[in-house]
Amino acid sequence: MDDFPSLKAQQLLRILIRKPLGYRVARQKGSHRWLEADGRPPINFAWHDGATVPPGAVRALLMAKIGLTEEEAHDCL
């Protein structure tokens, strides 16, 4: 599999919100958003919309925190 791309935080948030992940913002305080989705672990998303999220953080969020396989994570991108 290819390496994960770096993404703007706003792009990554859109990926998390759309299907198949289906997260929604449960609450927000400043740039900190608490995301929830049915059947998935909650996520604390703490990046400003214009900030660049490095590839390792994208990978860690999708694979380690959410629990997707590498193939599922790439399919979401």
BAFI-3210 file (N, C-alpha, C; in Angstrom, 3 decimals, decimal comma, padded with zeros to 6 digits):
// residues 77
n [1|2|3|4|5|6|7|8|9|10|11|12|13|14|15|16|17|18|19|20|21|22|23|24|25|26|27|28|29|30|31|32|33|34|35|36|37|38|39|40|41|42|43|44|45|46|47|48|49|50|51|52|53|54|55|56|57|58|59|60|61|62|63|64|65|66|67|68|69|70|71|72|73|74|75|76|77]
n.u [000,840|000,365|001,933|000,348|-001,408|-000,601|-003,001|-005,231|-006,741|-009,465|-010,191|-009,691|-011,541|-013,923|-013,742|-014,004|-016,618|-018,274|-019,907|-018,245|-017,658|-019,085|-019,022|-020,026|-020,097|-020,089|-019,641|-018,053|-015,268|-013,623|-010,938|-011,110|-012,796|-015,211|-015,872|-018,365|-019,624|-021,910|-021,191|-018,459|-015,291|-015,114|-013,676|-011,229|-010,791|-008,455|-007,452|-006,819|-008,836|-007,359|-004,885|-002,182|-002,355|-000,081|001,125|001,613|-000,019|-002,533|-002,662|-002,446|-004,786|-006,853|-006,239|-005,160|-006,717|-009,428|-009,543|-009,447|-008,491|-005,488|-006,174|-008,946|-008,701|-007,329|-009,287|-011,203|-010,000]
n.v [-001,190|002,297|005,157|007,137|010,192|013,660|015,801|018,604|019,717|020,225|018,744|016,128|015,998|016,089|013,607|011,907|012,473|011,804|008,943|005,800|006,052|007,903|009,779|012,329|015,684|015,904|017,720|020,944|022,975|025,709|024,842|022,228|019,298|016,937|013,878|011,531|008,294|005,775|002,585|002,949|004,040|006,998|010,154|012,623|015,409|017,624|019,807|022,868|024,065|024,862|023,776|021,537|018,102|015,683|012,786|010,509|011,022|010,992|008,319|007,092|008,013|006,911|004,155|003,265|004,608|004,505|001,945|000,812|-001,294|-001,197|-001,210|-000,514|002,037|003,393|003,207|004,961|007,383]
n.w [000,000|-000,581|000,962|003,510|002,823|003,590|004,998|004,953|007,952|007,791|005,522|006,447|008,523|007,047|005,774|007,957|008,730|006,570|004,994|004,879|007,588|009,254|011,415|013,764|014,992|018,331|020,366|020,686|021,374|020,715|018,649|019,267|018,758|019,635|018,461|017,548|016,692|015,725|016,919|016,778|018,176|020,276|019,224|019,834|018,137|017,400|015,739|014,006|011,329|009,000|009,427|008,648|008,679|009,481|007,582|009,259|011,463|010,270|009,503|012,069|013,303|011,680|011,664|014,233|016,231|015,300|014,300|011,772|009,012|006,993|004,301|004,400|005,478|003,414|001,457|002,467|002,081]
ca.u [000,000|001,086|001,938|-000,817|-001,118|-000,895|-004,277|-005,682|-007,626|-010,843|-010,386|-009,755|-012,827|-014,956|-013,612|-014,553|-018,060|-019,027|-019,982|-018,821|-017,299|-020,310|-018,864|-020,698|-019,519|-020,936|-019,472|-016,876|-014,785|-012,500|-010,572|-011,277|-014,105|-015,400|-016,644|-018,967|-020,282|-022,466|-020,344|-017,047|-014,797|-015,129|-012,409|-010,981|-010,183|-007,971|-006,662|-007,478|-009,244|-006,327|-003,627|-001,866|-002,202|000,951|000,711|001,618|-001,193|-003,692|-002,614|-002,736|-006,195|-007,717|-005,945|-005,004|-007,828|-010,720|-009,431|-009,581|-007,324|-004,817|-006,976|-010,155|-008,293|-007,059|-010,572|-011,881|-009,332]
ca.v [000,000|003,566|005,910|007,987|011,582|014,694|016,422|019,720|019,204|020,305|017,596|014,933|016,034|015,693|012,155|011,253|012,705|011,125|007,487|004,821|006,265|008,443|010,529|013,612|016,502|015,846|019,025|021,644|024,125|026,197|023,910|020,859|018,713|015,573|013,200|010,253|007,537|004,510|001,415|003,323|004,742|008,465|010,761|014,031|015,965|018,893|020,573|023,986|023,646|025,115|023,108|020,333|016,913|014,875|011,429|009,583|011,301|010,499|006,855|006,736|008,272|005,961|002,752|002,972|005,100|004,017|000,498|000,361|-001,932|-000,279|-001,144|000,260|003,425|003,946|003,325|006,158|008,579]
ca.w [000,000|-000,606|002,206|003,713|002,456|004,571|004,651|005,777|008,990|007,297|004,627|007,273|009,227|006,066|005,583|009,142|008,820|005,503|005,090|005,793|008,987|009,830|012,662|013,896|016,050|019,518|020,985|020,200|022,124|019,916|017,584|019,771|018,458|020,112|017,424|017,921|015,622|016,207|016,733|016,636|019,361|020,176|018,821|020,120|016,934|017,937|014,779|013,348|009,986|008,000|009,778|007,897|009,517|008,831|007,195|010,393|012,297|009,504|009,652|013,458|013,575|010,981|011,968|015,659|017,044|014,817|014,169|010,388|008,413|006,077|003,064|004,697|005,650|002,084|000,759|002,972|001,545]
c.u [000,881|001,074|000,666|-000,453|-001,234|-002,170|-004,490|-006,692|-009,082|-011,152|-010,546|-011,074|-013,961|-014,931|-014,237|-016,075|-018,840|-019,039|-018,751|-018,508|-018,452|-020,162|-019,674|-020,044|-020,498|-020,852|-018,166|-016,550|-013,513|-012,205|-010,722|-012,703|-014,130|-016,362|-017,147|-019,598|-020,782|-021,515|-018,867|-016,595|-014,890|-013,733|-012,373|-010,180|-009,757|-007,055|-007,478|-007,743|-008,145|-005,004|-003,434|-001,625|-001,197|000,485|000,658|000,419|-002,479|-003,789|-003,001|-004,208|-007,081|-007,486|-005,909|-006,220|-009,175|-010,703|-009,634|-008,326|-006,693|-005,614|-008,248|-009,826|-008,024|-008,342|-011,333|-011,283|-009,681]
c.v [001,249|004,192|006,741|009,421|012,498|015,375|017,670|019,148|019,211|019,140|016,310|014,870|015,618|014,192|011,413|011,362|011,929|009,604|006,887|005,071|006,878|009,144|011,810|014,367|016,503|017,151|019,628|022,785|024,600|025,232|022,459|020,390|017,294|014,911|011,866|009,621|006,233|003,367|001,712|004,067|006,261|008,997|012,203|014,574|017,390|019,656|021,744|023,576|023,808|024,414|021,857|019,191|016,006|013,447|010,443|009,778|010,836|008,986|006,427|006,930|007,197|004,517|002,476|003,402|004,537|002,502|-000,034|-000,402|-000,917|-000,116|-000,319|001,736|004,084|004,115|004,575|007,436|008,756]
c.w [000,000|000,781|002,300|003,346|003,672|004,079|005,486|006,766|008,536|006,356|005,434|008,028|008,292|005,815|006,754|009,200|007,760|005,730|004,457|007,266|009,780|011,176|012,608|015,050|017,225|020,300|020,492|021,142|021,428|018,788|018,025|019,513|019,003|019,135|017,947|016,694|016,219|015,895|016,557|017,887|019,184|019,875|019,310|018,947|017,262|016,994|014,265|011,906|008,936|008,266|008,920|008,876|008,812|008,550|008,357|011,295|011,595|009,668|011,066|013,791|012,957|011,424|013,472|016,481|016,609|014,643|012,768|009,968|007,461|004,786|003,279|004,835|004,308|001,290|001,207|002,404|000,088]
res [m|d|d|f|p|s|l|k|a|q|q|l|l|r|i|l|i|r|k|p|l|g|y|r|v|a|r|q|k|g|s|h|r|w|l|e|a|d|g|r|p|p|i|n|f|a|w|h|d|g|a|t|v|p|p|g|a|v|r|a|l|l|m|a|k|i|g|l|t|e|e|e|a|h|d|c|l]
***
